Amino acid sequence: MIVHIVGGGLAGSEAAYYLSSKGHDVVLHEMRPVKMTEVHRTALLAELVCSNSLKSESLTNAEGLLKAEMRMIGSVILDCAEKSRIPAGKALAVDREMFSLCVTRTVESSGVRIIREEIKEVSPKSGEIWVIATGPATSESLAKSIRAMTGGEDFYFFDAVAPIVTRESIDMDKAFFGNRYEESGDYINCPMTEEEYKEFWRELVSAETIPVEDFDRKHLFERCMPIEEIAKGGENALLFGPLRPVGLVDPRTGRRPFAVVQLRRDNKDGTLYNIVGFQTRLRWGEQERVLKKIPCLRNAEIVRYGVMHRNIYINSPKILDVFMRLKDGIFFAGQITGVEGYVESAMSGLYVAFNIDRILRGRDPVRFPRETMIGALTHYITEDVEGDLRPMYANFGILKPLEKRIRDKLERRKALSERALRKLESFLENLKS
């Protein structure tokens, strides 16, 4: 039996490596560099096109719990993230090139056959299983084939990418290092006075944007909302969003700034920094002009401009079963299923591969416990949605409630995480018997 995986992103790489490590014959079809997407820059597997952060590792954070669960199963994505991590406070951030190189080399060395070609349609033959993990930037030809297979229109939302600037172009006489609620830290903080902030806000909301086909504000995903769209919510909107100053004190004044722009290291050498929360669809010239209204970025050298792109996904609750299977021989994984986020996407590839391995060994696929983040998220995506699916990321709200109510939020989250890990450990042990 051959497993064909279409798409070498986070989900596809995770699935390919897991199945190959279990001794299965795996072919990974990746169209880059034969055909590039509008957001990818390289031919490497698992290229990160948006942020370089895989978010928190704390067990009081839903993303942290999801990582802990994935490590119990065996995740190549998290293994490579650990090997390429860079300082980012409590978050797991990576040098994006080092990370993608690690994933590419690890998948290649595992025995996976990688074919560089565009798959335009999927029609499994006897002795084949196919996993469609092409992500939100699925080619139009394959998207058309998927619509025909699923008998309906695809859904979509708009995603945006933040600019990256060089470290040496940041004016450190005006900036300071620090993490929220900590005296020191890994983020570069660019403080702004009330007057500076208001000038920046006025320039931002009046700046010219790049037209995007079919653009509609209601199709913007909350976590990827362009900064100019947030700003249109009112003069103070950014102060409760990406420019919030809470937990930060400027060491030169001993006071909290009126507003703060944070920059996170983007590579191991610390020569590049990502502007946190500054996803945008401003024209490139406008990005230059507006960013230079931020005092410590007056001379910023932008090495990657922010862009916006259209992400497609399928209506999984009406199309897939709980194992993310369309029908015998065809599975879906990754953001195309409606999961949102790097780790969530990788998780779906791992989950699908886990069950394909069982099927190939003559066993039944299994649901993960609803008390686990993996079980809760896959249940939500495939079964628990009323109406049409909107992309969903890991959060404690989708877990089964605790039997005993705990009022303190952090204690409640800690208890939910501890229960989830106990359940998953027991679940995996029982499957061995």
C-alpha positions, -999 to +999 in steps of 0.1 A: +000+000+000+014+034-010+004+066+009+005+097-014+006+130+004-001+162-015+015+193+000+048+197+019+036+222+045+034+215+082+006+190+080+020+172+050+055+170+064+042+157+098+021+130+081+048+119+057+075+116+084+052+098+109+040+072+083+075+066+069+089+062+104+063+034+109+077+016+079+051+026+053+058+035+016+052+073+014+053+096-016+052+133-009+040+155-038+051+192-035+046+216-064+073+241-053+096+251-070+079+238-102+050+261-094+053+287-066+024+302-046+019+339-040+033+337-004+061+311-005+097+321-012+115+287-012+112+251-022+118+239+014+092+218+032+073+234+061+081+269+051+066+294+075+050+322+055+036+343+083+049+346+119+080+326+130+063+319+164+046+286+173+032+304+203+033+295+240+046+262+256+029+269+290+003+243+301-019+272+311-021+280+274-041+259+249-013+260+224+011+247+251-012+218+259-015+209+222+023+208+219+026+186+250+001+161+235+018+161+201+052+154+217+037+123+234+028+109+199+060+120+182+061+153+162+088+160+137+076+196+135+081+202+172+114+184+172+127+207+145+112+237+161+132+229+193+164+224+173+160+258+156+144+278+184+154+314+191+147+335+222+111+348+224+101+349+260+076+321+268+069+315+231+084+288+209+098+309+180+122+296+154+148+307+128+125+300+099+152+289+074+169+267+099+135+252+108+125+244+073+159+230+065+156+207+095+121+194+084+132+190+048+163+170+057+146+149+083+117+140+060+141+132+032+164+110+054+133+091+067+128+074+033+099+095+020+100+099-018+096+136-026+083+144-061+083+180-072+051+183-093+017+199-092-011+174-085-042+187-103-067+160-093-068+131-069-083+097-080-070+069-058-062+035-075-063+002-057-036-001-031-033+037-026-043+062+001-042+099-006-039+127+019-047+162+006-027+186+028-022+215+003-031+241+028-048+274+022-027+282-009-041+252-028-036+256-066-067+265-085-066+233-106-066+211-075-092+234-058-115+228-087-110+190-084-117+192-046-149+211-053-160+184-077-152+157-052-170+174-023-199+185-043-198+221-031-180+254-030-150+260-009-149+285+019-122+311+023-108+338+046-081+364+042-047+360+059-019+386+061+018+387+068+038+412+088+069+430+076+105+420+087+132+446+093+169+444+099+182+446+134+209+471+126+183+496+112+163+497+145+172+528+166+181+512+199+186+546+215+148+549+215+139+512+220+144+487+248+145+450+254+118+434+275+090+409+279+056+418+294+057+418+332+094+410+332+124+433+338+143+419+309+134+399+278+139+390+242+115+414+225+126+448+212+100+474+224+095+507+205+077+531+228+055+559+215+041+590+232+004+599+228+013+625+201+035+600+182+008+573+184-020+596+171+001+607+142+009+571+134-028+561+137-039+589+113-013+579+087-022+542+090-060+546+085-055+569+055-028+548+038-035+531+005-040+494+004-034+468-023-067+456-038-075+420-031-099+400-053-132+392-035-120+411-004-146+414+023-139+425+059-162+398+072-138+372+058-109+384+078-097+359+104-094+374+139-058+363+146-046+375+112-065+408+111-044+434+091-033+462+114-050+489+092-083+470+097-079+469+134-070+507+134-103+514+116-121+503+147-113+536+163-084+558+175-077+537+205-083+502+189-046+495+185-040+503+222-061+472+231-044+452+203-009+449+189+003+483+204-010+476+239+016+488+265+005+467+295+032+449+314+060+470+298+081+498+315+105+520+296+137+518+317+147+554+307+115+569+321+105+543+347+069+545+333+046+526+310+046+541+275+014+553+259+018+527+232+044+501+223+053+483+190+071+450+197+096+432+174+104+396+177+137+380+166+131+362+132+164+343+128+191+326+149+217+353+144+193+380+155+199+401+124+162+401+114+131+411+134+094+405+128+070+434+137+046+417+160+009+420+150+016+442+119+000+419+093-009+443+065-021+447+029-007+483+026+011+491-006+048+486-002+056+523-005+030+530+021+045+504+045+078+523+043+061+556+049+038+546+078+063+524+097+088+553+097+063+572+119+073+549+147+103+566+163+127+537+166+118+526+130+126+559+113+154+543+094+140+508+092+152+486+064+124+463+053+136+430+039+102+414+036+070+434+031+037+425+045+012+409+021-024+395+022-036+363+005-068+343+002-069+311+021-094+284+012-108+256+034-135+230+031-167+227+051-154+197+070-185+190+092-205+183+061-178+165+041-154+146+064-159+120+090-142+124+125-110+108+111-108+136+085-116+111+058-137+120+027-141+085+017-120+053+016-087+062+002-089+100+006-081+120+037-076+158+043-052+174+067-039+209+076-055+243+073-077+233+044-098+213+069-105+245+089-079+243+117-061+276+122-025+280+132+008+264+127+007+238+155-030+230+148-021+223+112+007+200+121-015+183+147-041+174+120-014+158+098-002+138+128-037+128+137-045+116+102-012+098+099-018+081+133-051+066+120-038+057+085-010+037+102-037+018+122-057+012+090-027-001+072-020-025+101-055-039+099-069-020+129-098+004+132-091+042+133-097+058+167-111+090+181-089+108+206-105+115+240-126+147+240-108+158+272-076+162+251-069+192+228-064+169+199-097+151+205-116+183+211-103+202+181-108+173+156-143+168+171-151+205+167-138+206+131-157+175+119-188+173+141-194+201+165-202+231+143-236+246+139-240+261+104-209+267+083-174+261+096-152+291+106-115+283+111-108+273+147-076+272+167-067+254+200-086+269+230-098+257+264-134+265+255-137+234+232-126+210+260-151+190+281-157+210+313-142+198+345-165+179+369-157+203+397-158+240+389-126+260+395-131+298+396-094+308+392-087+309+354-050+298+356-058+270+381-087+258+359-065+257+328-038+239+347-063+213+358-077+209+323-042+204+309-033+178+336-065+159+330-058+160+292-023+146+295-035+118+319-062+109+295-039+108+265-013+087+283-039+062+293-054+062+258-021+055+241-012+028+266-046+011+260-040+010+223-008-010+228-026-039+243 
